[in-house]
Amino acid sequence: MQYRPGVAARPPFLFADEPDGLTAEERRLLLGGKGASLAEMGGVLGLPVPPAFTLTTDVCRRVLDGGWPADLDDHLRRALDGLEQRAGRRLGDPSDPLLVSVRSGAPVSMPGMMDTVLNLGLDDATTAGLADLTDERFALDTHRRFLQSYATVVLDAPVDFHAVVRGALEAAGVEREADLGPDDLRSLIADLRVAIAAAGAPGVPDDPFEQLRAAVAAVFASWNGERATVYRAHEGIADDLGTACSVQAIVFGNRDERSGSGVAFTRDPTTGEGRRTGDFLLNAQGEDVVAGDHVTLPLADLADHFPEAAAELDRTLDVLERHQRDLCDVEFTVEQGRFHILQARRGKRTGAAALRIAVDLVEHPDIALTREEAVALVTPGHLEQVLHARFSETHGEGSGAEELTRGIPASPGAAVGRVRLTPEAALDAADRGEPVVLVRLETSPDDVAGMAVAEGILTARGGLVSHAALVARGWGIPCVVGAEDLEFADDHVRIGGRAVREGDTIAIDGATGAVTLGDREVAEAEVPPELDVLLGWADELAASRLVVRANADTAADARAARDLGAVGIGLCRTEHMFLAPDRLPIVRAMILAGSDEEEAEALERLGAAQREDFVGILEAMDGLPVTVRLLDPPLHEFLPDLMELVAAEVRGDLDEEGRRTLVAARQWAEVNPMIGTRGVRLAHLRPGLYRMQSRALFGAVAERRAAGGDPQVEVMIPLTVSGPELAAARRWVEEAAAEVAHDGVPVVGTMIETPRAALVADRLAPHADFFSIGSNDLTQMTFGFSRDDVQGRFLGSYVEQGLLEHDPFDRLDDEAVGELVDLAVERGRRAAPGLKVGVCGEHAGEPVSIRRLLAAGVDYLSCSPARLPVARLAAARAVLGA
Amino acid sequence: MQYRPGVAARPPFLFADEPDGLTAEERRLLLGGKGASLAEMGGVLGLPVPPAFTLTTDVCRRVLDGGWPADLDDHLRRALDGLEQRAGRRLGDPSDPLLVSVRSGAPVSMPGMMDTVLNLGLDDATTAGLADLTDERFALDTHRRFLQSYATVVLDAPVDFHAVVRGALEAAGVEREADLGPDDLRSLIADLRVAIAAAGAPGVPDDPFEQLRAAVAAVFASWNGERATVYRAHEGIADDLGTACSVQAIVFGNRDERSGSGVAFTRDPTTGEGRRTGDFLLNAQGEDVVAGDHVTLPLADLADHFPEAAAELDRTLDVLERHQRDLCDVEFTVEQGRFHILQARRGKRTGAAALRIAVDLVEHPDIALTREEAVALVTPGHLEQVLHARFSETHGEGSGAEELTRGIPASPGAAVGRVRLTPEAALDAADRGEPVVLVRLETSPDDVAGMAVAEGILTARGGLVSHAALVARGWGIPCVVGAEDLEFADDHVRIGGRAVREGDTIAIDGATGAVTLGDREVAEAEVPPELDVLLGWADELAASRLVVRANADTAADARAARDLGAVGIGLCRTEHMFLAPDRLPIVRAMILAGSDEEEAEALERLGAAQREDFVGILEAMDGLPVTVRLLDPPLHEFLPDLMELVAAEVRGDLDEEGRRTLVAARQWAEVNPMIGTRGVRLAHLRPGLYRMQSRALFGAVAERRAAGGDPQVEVMIPLTVSGPELAAARRWVEEAAAEVAHDGVPVVGTMIETPRAALVADRLAPHADFFSIGSNDLTQMTFGFSRDDVQGRFLGSYVEQGLLEHDPFDRLDDEAVGELVDLAVERGRRAAPGLKVGVCGEHAGEPVSIRRLLAAGVDYLSCSPARLPVARLAAARAVLGA
């Protein structure tokens, strides 16, 4: 924001209760954030803020440029006169002293970067007056705080006030400042004065106007303080904006029984219900209300004590909510029956409340929030709250739950159950109706039945893309992976050194990765009815620029995804079909095939099975696009673990087939499988594979058509690095389509998941009907981070140490990976204008990444079904720029 | 090249023997390549080319734009008159017919893209005349070839001439066209005429001028033929250049005994000696000389037969060599005593000859070649020839060597020796003076002693960066790796299904990857004395822009590299020091350390050992920069193979330490080690490591200084992905430098080997004194190609199928990897102007890549010592643009 002088001659100060005729933007530039807020509440909305005036940023600039102007004292005196008149009190009057706060406030928020002085106007005489009016202890404590702050901010005295206060605590034999009595405080005030004088500082002036003048000068000077200057340089804030300085009367809710303080919400921030809530305390300051050690009164009782103030509050809340068009909370003080609003903000709220409030305000006759505004009021964080079960309270002191270890949080939610170490044991226990947490070294397709019945899953190995993590996220089961200090024995497991037996109860937190021993209370997810309404609006708003599909590999997943609002499948991984228990033997037969005939026969059988799967998926997604990715993983993933085969061989446990399997496992073993013989590379070694998959797919299309369905398939080639490589694969698909008499040319696209694919996107685009950015693999290759290896090992500590700003698997790397996505989209569309581009990595379900991906120009996202609500909302918010 | 009209009015044709007053560039634009060459030899150098004229590209453009101009027939007749006069023969004269060739020739070489008609002027009558003057069979065969070419090129007749010729062969009962007798040819001519007529073509005109006119028109038209148009579009050649058309008299070396043909070289192309060589045949055409089935006469005898022609040839060779400033070869024909030069080219030569000729021509008093020209005359291919032993002949039919398999050629050279399957057996055999080829599944540091005594190394596993490949290349031992069809038994190995026992002789070809059974003759490398002279010039010419360092890890390698001309070490891999047999136990002790103290103690011992190594290297490279890369590989590389540990455990063979080692091996095992916990990442997990290495290094520096040496060290951090990550590592190095009282701030740089590092180079540069591009790893990550996995498996077939243009590990990928290098240099220097950038991947020794890297702006290369000569030459040639 740059300061632009608008009006030639402006008043040097403005009172908060007088209309100023400025636009909001001018107000902000001239009066700073704090001053503008006071002027808006007081002058614009006519709300009863405590009397205040603001010296403008113009004045600040004049002071900083040319020193204290000759006429400024006069202005300041006039302003103070006006303030005293409005407050009905005078600065320095011992019988009823006016105290003021002197606050900085820049046109741009610079939290904590500049100075503020509170309770200005106190000296021994006024402190005594205040003590008479309120409470002696309170008055003395306020005085000594003022001395500390004035000496620091205005006098810049080099005094270690902490040491002085520590001395007072020791002398009094108490531990907390709140336990210092009036005499202790009097001694402390004396000590503070001695320390200030000893430091060679000039001492706090007795003349209250002198105090005010010096405080204002200090606030202006703090604009050029080191903290503020560095902050502005870092944030790119112009140095010539200057700060305004607001001087406001302090009101005391603890003045007498006709006084009090409270907080109020325009609506219930917990449930979202449209009723005022809040609480208050009689004869108390605001901090007592929020401190939690006083028993507060419900807001409904306010009228019994202060009928006029209650009416004022009611009007205030009404005005504020209509003005903010959102839930507001206010802090208020009643001083001797007079109502003052100290602060008003948009209120924090729970997820359920956020949804209800957004929908209610749209229906509100006077507010009539737009759908855009409603969507902007609900954050992805709000949705996470309503979608997943959470532990009712955090564990730790007093919760009874002992933390055993922490792993990688891989699928959100809270799960409590009895430990089972095998899928069989999990199934048995589930049959008995027992809640199960399945604990495994790692999971494989053999574990899937046991995983399906578990409340939660815990593994020792693997990262966020491990089998366990992927399956759990797909099904919405809470899961923690890569918990490295798990040691397995026959009938128990040691977790973080503690032996845990089968049947022991543990809890896993899919949000934090914490694994605790013993039961914990779970707050189940409750999806409020407003969710669907709001997500419907979100879809409508985003539809023209960014739509959300799901990653789904089975008909069941596809149906679930459609129910959750997916407008298609952006990633159907065919390997998951290969891993099904009844398919795996056929896949292995194909790998072990001793002849072309054997291979062809196995492929034929696989094809028949895949075709069935495809029919189911296409039926579930009838009329919506389904992007089928041809086989991606390396072949050894379909073979038993090489290490176990070797062990079995040494033991002499391998039969003839076992030995053949061992040979194949050795042959297909890879040093770095992630960047080895996978995807289209494997297909070029075994061209029958993609032909078979394509025939199965187009066979399913024909079958669905014959049944009157409307199948919409898109075929996706993974791991491409060059144009000719893609063109050759495309030919297989086209030939297969022609073979099964598919009418029309098939839609074929490619994943962009190697850095090279992104950089040569213009060479790929001529052979592709669409791009789908595989942001997981792209991140792995761009950083050279094998996710399975680095995530459990050093990535967390990298983020903690600030070596990386965040986990790039969690949130898309804005710089390098983001640039590659930008280039892929730009170059792809340069070669093929209008090319459709999607994203099917995990980032497609993460709000900050979604914003980045939209900026890169992608057309659709595809995320796991469980992430759909968040992704739909985040897509709309990104499109709205919310 | 773009056509720029220069002279307003130009003649439509030029005779080859008349000076044309054009510059070489104008000549090329106007007369095309062929015409310019004739004009240069004839008109400029005054050499006796057969009479010829060239119709200019101006004429072609006029014809293509507006059809055959009205005056062109007249011009063509005048040109033909002049040609007949010069040749002393007339077109269509049966008694002594003039035959001409009509050739296209564009300003830019477009080989084979346009048309040519030979022997124009033949009809039945002139054929009979030619038969009388030469030989009947020759005349008839020439005639039928003319008919075929005229019908195809000029008449565009849709005739399958191959089928017609096949019919003639069958009718004659012979297999080769050369075996068709005069009668057979007469029948064939008749058949051809029938076929042409049957295809509806107009027939070959009788009027020879008509033939000429039509042939010229066809040559011009071929400029816009499909082949030529596509070629130009692909090569970016302007469509408006047009082609010239040269018409040249054909001379007959087989006219009589006063005729003959031959080839001659200005110098010996085999040895480079400064004497004329060549051979010739009496009464024969040029093709008979090169066909190899005639016994030719040595050139020295030419004067005995044709004294005048021999003198002409002598003068011609002299003129040509001075003009070309290079070895020339010529084809010449003597027709009835008259000498004609048909073609002159720069001569092909062996590597040894190239070196000798380049150096000799610099010293030649008249030619006085510049050093730039000399360096441009020697190619990297020439150096490869003199540097490595080769097999005297290729194997295959008749060579007696049976090819067993092919692996990946990993280190050039030819080796023959007896198979030894263990390093111990290799050492024993070497002690007996027996030549050894060490054959292993793969090699490890334990094999090094056996590798050192081997003539050649063959492994079943691994790629170009495997241990075997790296060690072999470093030592210049021929090596083939990744020969996948090797099966090991106790006392023999099956190679490609054939059992080979210890002691059997095999040969391996490090240039092709071929493994053959039995002895083969090896032509040992002979380095000619001119090599050092030429490389000295190369260094001098390249010095200001691109210098060459070596990769060297030991003092011995450093000395060798210095001897081979390295101006420093660009990559000293400290892990090779860790792998030495006496160090490995200390490294393992560090990994297995149960406490911080144990780890610190092991590090201390390692540090002492490393310091010694560093002292040796710094001594060998005294005064030259040595770039030390801190530890790069993952820790499991220093542990025994996990699979073998598991097998040993199952067998019950593990003792207490073995079991601890197994636990550590499991802990440090990685799914994808290449992109796992390596380099600076590992250092962040074990910060003591880099501190120790830095202390050892700066200790060595201090020791060398104390001894009066001039150590120049640069410390390199591997695998960086972010600025803070590099900054933290830099701090360790600086602290270590300060600790050992090193004066001055250490030079610290980083490798650029992840795509992210290249893209965020501007964030890294502020923390780096230099960049070193690790092009191997950068290629792996950019393509997602794990070199060890993909190179043996599919990369070869990818290149064969055209899915990739070349192996990107062999030659730098121009597109994606090249772009990342460009970006790294550009962004790095934007943030730190003048930043020094080197390359230390394998590409630093490959000529085409060197050219690309220079274009990207790198300052230095670092290659394995064995590649130094080639890299030094290639660097100079790249700088010269040769």
Interface residues (C-beta under 8 A of the other chain):
Chain A: L642 M643 V646 A647 E649 V650 R651 E670 V671 N672 P673 M674 I675 G676 T677 R681 H684 L685 L719 V721 S722 P724 E725 A728 E753 T754 P755 R756 L759 V760 R763 D777 Q780 M781 T782 F783 G784 F785 S786 D788 D789 V790 R793 F794 S797 Y798 Q801 G802 L803 L804 D813 E815 A816 V817 E819 L820
Chain B: L642 M643 V646 A647 E649 V650 R651 E670 V671 N672 P673 M674 I675 G676 T677 R681 H684 L685 L719 V721 S722 P724 E725 A728 E753 T754 P755 R756 L759 V760 R763 D777 Q780 M781 T782 F783 G784 F785 S786 D788 D789 V790 R793 F794 S797 Y798 Q801 G802 L803 L804 D813 E815 A816 V817 E819 L820
